[in-house]
Amino acid sequence: MNVNLEEMERKLSPEADTQAAARKEDHIDLALESVTKTSEKDPRFYYEPILKGYDAGMDLAVPFMGKRLSYPIWVSSMTGGTQKAKSINTNLAKLCGKYGLGMGLGSCRQLLYDDQRLSEFDIREYLGDQPLMINLGIAQVEQLIYSKETERIEKLISKLRADGLIIHINPLQEWVQPEGDRILMSPIATIASLVDMATYPIIVKEVGQGFGPESLKALFQLPLAAIDLAGYGGTNFSKLELTRSGDLRKQSMAAVLGLGHDCDEMISYINELMDREEPLACKQVIISGGIRGFLDGYYYMKKCKLPSFYAQASGFLKYALDPVQLEQYMDIQIEGLRMANTYLSLKD
Ligand SMILES: Cc1cc2nc3c(=O)[nH]c(=O)nc-3n(C[C@H](O)[C@H](O)[C@H](O)COP(=O)(O)O)c2cc1C
């Protein structure tokens, strides 16, 4: 039996439970407010409380891009380009450095031709050697290929001491936005051209609408470092853009807000691709988009037949200006994953 002896000794010491009386009081006061309904029960898991002891030092690390994430958690691309963004990026980078996570920068479009805002994105020093990716939209990649200037991407990766590039594909968001770009080439052709010439790892992501089965099938045929699902059910930039519009646009375009694929659907598509037993060139999934925390993350990682880890944007953004809360949030994610690995298995 693998038991943490130090932890056992601590529990046996007379000082171990100084809070007992206060706790009992709370129990009496709060019991009547703590009734659950069967409709609130999580239908995804079997809860098996007797089969395993809790391993407080459980190793949750995953390899990624020749590096190591100490926990299967990634900070999704968010922001840059404002002073507030600098604080957010710095806090998130420090979190990643301390906990051994990885992160994507928000869109670095404004740095392609101008270094004025570089410092807001320049966070390598806080991350140590943890994975850091720059981020560009498919429209910029299309333009750089067209103008034969893709070396700008390499220069930016090197300036920010990043490990590679995340390409975000957001045609619906661009379509909803009054001043949005129209993506002229097929994005898969653009990505394939860049992958052919790139000397750095590339991740491809959506921004909250996810990918349909044929898009996933095409993407998994490319040797990408990972595909980040960025699925439906969380922050939705089409919705955000529509909120910025006038009433007429808002009302007549509202129906598109239901378009997209959530992580559950997309993982089923990925598993079907795996079942076909044709080798996939991309072998890593980042599960994101509407991930509320460790239980969603654990569920989807277990469900996905390809190696995966999970990512959050808004989940981290909530605490991103407060480093203490950020760390508290991370500690809860880690303990939550340990709890889930000890007591939960998937029903389907
Ligand atoms: C404030 C904010 C800014 C974002 N900016 C970018 C961006 O520049 N590039 C990008 O690829 N995704 C961007 N995203 C999308 C996220 O990376 C993520 O795909 C999406 O928010 C879904 O994740 P969530 O449900 O955990 O928020 C942004 C999200 C937020 C909340």
The ligand as a Gaussian input file, in Angstrom:
#p B3LYP/6-31G(d) Opt

LIG

0 1
 C      -10.496000      38.597000     -23.094000
 C      -10.274000      37.510000     -24.089000
 C       -9.450000      37.750000     -25.168000
 C       -9.203000      36.756000     -26.123000
 N       -8.325000      36.993000     -27.143000
 C       -7.974000      35.979000     -27.966000
 C       -6.939000      36.161000     -28.924000
 O       -6.362000      37.230000     -29.052000
 N       -6.602000      35.106000     -29.698000
 C       -7.216000      33.893000     -29.580000
 O       -6.833000      32.946000     -30.253000
 N       -8.224000      33.713000     -28.710000
 C       -8.604000      34.708000     -27.895000
 N       -9.589000      34.503000     -26.958000
 C      -10.350000      33.244000     -26.977000
 C       -9.841000      32.264000     -25.954000
 O       -8.494000      31.896000     -26.200000
 C      -10.709000      30.993000     -25.897000
 O      -10.561000      30.255000     -27.074000
 C      -12.180000      31.291000     -25.668000
 O      -12.322000      32.365000     -24.780000
 C      -12.922000      30.088000     -25.102000
 O      -12.414000      29.717000     -23.861000
 P      -13.221000      29.989000     -22.485000
 O      -14.586000      29.440000     -22.681000
 O      -12.401000      29.255000     -21.448000
 O      -13.212000      31.466000     -22.248000
 C       -9.839000      35.491000     -26.001000
 C      -10.690000      35.249000     -24.906000
 C      -10.896000      36.237000     -23.958000
 C      -11.823000      35.922000     -22.796000

